[in-house]
Amino acid sequence: MTDQSPSRVPRLLIAEGNTTEARSRRVALAGASYSEGYADVLRGLMPGVIVDICYPADAGANLPDAAGLAGYDGVAITGSALNVYNGGPDVMRQIDFARAVFASGVPFFGSCWGLQVATAAAGGSVRRSPKGREMGLARKIHVTEAGRGHPLHAGKGPVFDAPAIHTDEVEARPAGMTVTATNTFSEVQAAEIRHDGGTFWGVQYHPEFTLADIAIIVASRTETLVREGLFKEAAEIDAYVADLKALAADPGRADIAWRLGFDADVLDPERRTMELRNWLTAMVEPAMSARGRG
């Protein structure tokens, strides 16, 4: 990242994908909401950045208008417990917000739910995956022919694993979508969407998640994961979560990494967060420079 003088401080906006109730549950489990954790990751990747948070799922939320969005150098949308296909005000407010971001031309990024919302905003659709839940890691994601050389994946290998938790996926692709990465679970694991003058980069996985984040999420879904057959019993989940926590505390635990099948794609923070770093470098910084802010 380039150094920023006080008069050229970058400013990012994170849109929390969850409702008030879901945010409260997350804070009770992890001590911070998804948007707060996302903000911490972006601050680490771009020192000195100012990060604001908004809550487009909330009725009456004080969202920036077109002029307000123009004051940001980038907008990112987090994950969410919502489902696009269920509709309702909580969802539609976020789709409308995504449309406004596209129209503003501000660099746009999304993880998981963020990709799904941007897809719907650009005219595509989202469905519940017929394969069920992709949990813990998305395995063997591979960069497509269109994704080779795309700056979203600069520094990534041709095949990689990434933190993931989702049951929903892109169904119908909007006209402006280019799929840049895929795997056998979901055809759209990463994509660029050009729509209404704006450009969005998104991933179905979570480059912002740490092993500790995965552990918290898995532990909070014990009954669901046993019911869905991803674990045989709660004791297996307890052991898996214990391994995740131990590996988070000491990424050098080769015994646990071998047992779980985790490698540097996930254990090395620089590689895990590469898509976010690439967005900041290839989209946000040039946009700042073009506007005389970088």
C-alpha positions in Angstrom: 0.0 0.0 0.0 1.2 3.5 -0.7 1.7 5.9 2.2 -1.1 8.4 2.8 -0.5 12.0 3.9 -3.1 13.5 6.3 -4.8 15.4 3.4 -5.1 12.2 1.3 -6.5 9.7 3.8 -8.5 7.0 2.0 -12.0 6.5 3.2 -14.0 3.2 3.0 -17.6 2.3 3.8 -18.6 -1.2 5.0 -22.2 -2.2 4.7 -23.2 -4.7 7.4 -25.3 -7.4 5.8 -27.1 -8.5 8.9 -30.2 -7.3 10.8 -30.0 -5.8 14.3 -30.9 -9.1 15.8 -28.3 -11.1 13.9 -25.6 -8.5 14.7 -26.4 -8.9 18.4 -26.0 -12.6 18.2 -22.7 -12.3 16.4 -21.4 -9.7 19.0 -22.5 -12.1 21.8 -20.4 -14.9 20.2 -17.4 -13.1 18.9 -17.3 -9.7 20.7 -17.7 -7.8 17.4 -20.1 -7.7 14.4 -19.1 -8.9 10.9 -18.7 -5.3 9.8 -16.4 -4.5 12.7 -14.2 -7.4 12.0 -14.1 -6.5 8.3 -13.1 -3.0 9.2 -10.2 -4.3 11.3 -8.9 -6.4 8.4 -9.1 -3.4 6.0 -7.3 -1.2 8.5 -4.5 -3.8 8.7 -4.2 -3.9 4.9 -4.3 -0.2 4.4 -2.9 1.6 7.4 -4.3 5.0 8.1 -7.6 4.3 6.3 -10.8 5.7 7.7 -13.5 3.1 7.8 -17.2 3.9 8.3 -20.0 1.3 8.8 -23.6 1.5 7.7 -26.6 -0.8 8.2 -28.7 -1.0 5.1 -30.8 -3.9 6.4 -32.2 -1.6 9.1 -35.4 0.4 8.6 -34.6 4.1 8.8 -30.8 3.6 8.5 -28.9 6.7 7.8 -27.5 5.6 4.4 -25.3 7.9 2.2 -27.0 9.4 -0.8 -25.3 9.7 -4.2 -23.2 12.6 -3.0 -22.3 10.8 0.2 -21.2 7.7 -1.7 -19.0 9.9 -3.9 -17.1 10.8 -0.8 -15.9 7.2 -0.4 -13.0 5.5 -2.1 -14.5 2.1 -1.8 -17.6 0.2 -0.5 -17.6 -3.4 0.8 -20.6 -5.6 1.8 -20.1 -8.3 4.5 -21.7 -11.7 4.9 -25.2 -12.2 6.3 -27.6 -14.7 7.7 -30.3 -13.5 5.2 -31.3 -15.1 2.0 -31.9 -13.0 -1.2 -34.7 -15.3 -2.5 -36.7 -14.7 0.7 -37.1 -11.1 -0.2 -38.7 -8.7 2.3 -37.6 -5.2 3.3 -34.4 -6.3 5.0 -33.2 -7.8 1.7 -34.6 -5.2 -0.7 -33.1 -2.3 1.2 -29.7 -3.9 0.6 -30.3 -4.6 -3.0 -31.4 -0.9 -3.5 -28.2 0.1 -1.7 -26.1 -2.0 -4.0 -27.7 -0.5 -7.0 -26.9 3.0 -5.6 -23.2 1.9 -5.2 -23.1 0.6 -8.8 -24.5 3.9 -10.0 -22.0 5.9 -8.0 -19.1 4.3 -9.8 -17.2 3.8 -6.4 -15.1 0.7 -6.3 -17.3 -2.1 -4.9 -16.4 -5.4 -3.1 -18.4 -8.1 -1.4 -17.9 -11.4 0.4 -20.5 -14.2 0.2 -23.7 -12.3 0.9 -22.1 -9.3 -0.8 -21.6 -11.2 -4.0 -25.2 -12.4 -3.9 -26.7 -8.9 -3.2 -24.6 -7.4 -6.0 -25.7 -10.2 -8.3 -29.4 -9.5 -7.6 -28.8 -5.7 -7.9 -27.4 -6.2 -11.4 -30.3 -8.4 -12.6 -29.2 -11.9 -11.7 -30.7 -14.3 -9.2 -29.6 -16.4 -6.2 -30.8 -19.8 -5.0 -30.2 -22.3 -2.2 -27.4 -24.6 -3.3 -28.6 -28.0 -4.3 -25.4 -29.4 -2.8 -26.2 -28.1 0.7 -23.8 -26.2 2.9 -20.2 -25.4 2.1 -18.7 -25.1 5.6 -15.3 -24.3 7.0 -13.3 -24.2 3.8 -14.2 -23.9 0.1 -11.9 -26.5 -1.4 -10.0 -26.6 -4.7 -11.2 -23.2 -5.9 -9.6 -22.8 -9.3 -9.2 -19.6 -11.4 -11.1 -19.7 -14.6 -9.6 -18.8 -18.0 -11.2 -15.4 -17.7 -9.8 -15.0 -14.2 -6.2 -15.7 -15.2 -4.4 -12.4 -15.2 -7.4 -10.7 -13.5 -6.1 -8.4 -10.8 -8.6 -9.8 -8.3 -6.5 -13.0 -8.1 -3.0 -11.6 -8.4 -0.7 -13.5 -6.1 -3.1 -16.4 -5.7 -2.3 -19.9 -7.0 -4.3 -21.4 -9.8 -6.0 -23.6 -7.3 -6.6 -22.7 -3.6 -8.7 -23.1 -0.5 -10.5 -20.3 1.3 -12.6 -19.9 4.5 -16.3 -20.3 3.6 -19.8 -20.7 5.1 -22.8 -20.6 2.8 -25.9 -22.4 1.7 -26.8 -20.0 -1.1 -25.1 -19.3 -4.4 -25.5 -17.4 -7.7 -28.1 -19.0 -9.9 -28.6 -16.8 -13.0 -25.7 -14.6 -13.8 -26.4 -11.0 -14.6 -25.4 -9.7 -18.1 -22.3 -7.9 -16.8 -20.8 -10.8 -14.8 -17.5 -12.4 -15.5 -16.8 -15.5 -13.4 -13.1 -15.5 -12.3 -13.0 -18.6 -10.0 -15.1 -21.7 -9.5 -15.1 -25.1 -7.8 -17.2 -28.2 -7.8 -19.5 -26.9 -5.1 -20.5 -23.6 -6.7 -19.9 -22.4 -10.2 -19.4 -18.8 -9.1 -16.8 -18.6 -6.4 -15.5 -15.2 -7.6 -16.6 -12.7 -10.1 -16.5 -9.2 -11.5 -19.8 -7.5 -12.3 -20.0 -4.4 -14.4 -23.3 -2.7 -14.1 -24.7 0.9 -14.5 -21.3 2.5 -14.7 -19.9 0.7 -11.6 -17.5 -2.3 -11.1 -17.9 -4.9 -8.4 -15.4 -7.6 -7.4 -16.9 -10.4 -5.2 -16.1 -13.8 -3.8 -18.5 -16.5 -2.4 -15.9 -17.3 0.3 -14.6 -15.1 3.1 -11.0 -13.8 2.7 -11.6 -11.6 5.8 -12.3 -14.7 8.1 -9.6 -16.0 10.4 -9.5 -19.6 11.8 -10.9 -18.2 15.0 -13.9 -16.9 13.0 -14.5 -20.3 11.5 -14.3 -21.9 14.9 -16.9 -19.5 16.3 -19.3 -20.1 13.4 -19.0 -23.9 13.5 -19.5 -24.0 17.3 -22.6 -21.9 17.0 -24.2 -24.3 14.5 -23.8 -27.7 16.2 -27.4 -28.9 15.9 -27.6 -27.8 12.3 -24.4 -29.4 11.2 -25.3 -32.7 12.8 -28.7 -32.6 11.2 -27.3 -31.9 7.8 -24.8 -34.7 8.1 -21.6 -32.7 8.0 -20.7 -34.2 11.4 -21.9 -37.4 13.0 -22.3 -36.0 16.5 -21.7 -33.0 18.6 -18.4 -34.4 20.0 -16.9 -34.4 16.5 -17.7 -30.7 16.2 -16.2 -30.0 19.7 -13.0 -31.7 18.5 -12.9 -29.8 15.2 -13.5 -26.5 16.9 -10.7 -27.3 19.5 -8.3 -28.0 16.6 -9.3 -24.7 14.9 -8.7 -22.7 18.0 -5.4 -24.4 18.7 -4.2 -23.8 15.1 -5.4 -20.2 15.3 -3.3 -19.7 18.4 -0.3 -21.5 16.8 -0.3 -21.7 13.0 2.9 -23.7 13.2 1.0 -26.7 14.6 1.8 -29.0 11.6 0.0 -31.9 13.2 -3.3 -30.1 13.3 -2.8 -28.5 9.8 -2.1 -32.0 8.4 -5.1 -33.5 10.1 -7.5 -30.8 8.9 -5.9 -30.4 5.4 -5.1 -26.7 5.9 -2.1 -25.1 4.2 -0.7 -21.6 3.6 -3.8 -20.6 1.6 -5.5 -20.3 4.9 -2.7 -20.2 7.5 -0.8 -17.3 5.9 -2.8 -14.1 6.5 -1.3 -12.4 3.5 -2.4 -15.2 1.1 -5.8 -15.6 2.7 -6.7 -11.9 2.4 -5.1 -11.4 -1.0 -8.3 -10.6 -2.8 -9.0 -7.7 -0.4 -5.5 -6.4 -0.8 -5.8 -6.6 -4.6 -9.0 -4.7 -4.5 -7.4 -1.9 -2.5 -4.4 -1.8 -4.7 -6.0 -2.3 -8.1 -9.3 -0.5 -7.6 -9.4 1.8 -4.6 -5.9 3.4 -5.0 -6.3 4.2 -8.7 -9.7 5.6 -8.1 -8.3 7.9 -5.4 -5.5 9.0 -7.7 -8.0 9.8 -10.5 -10.0 12.0 -8.1 -6.9 13.7 -6.8 -7.0 12.0 -3.5 -4.1 9.6 -3.7 
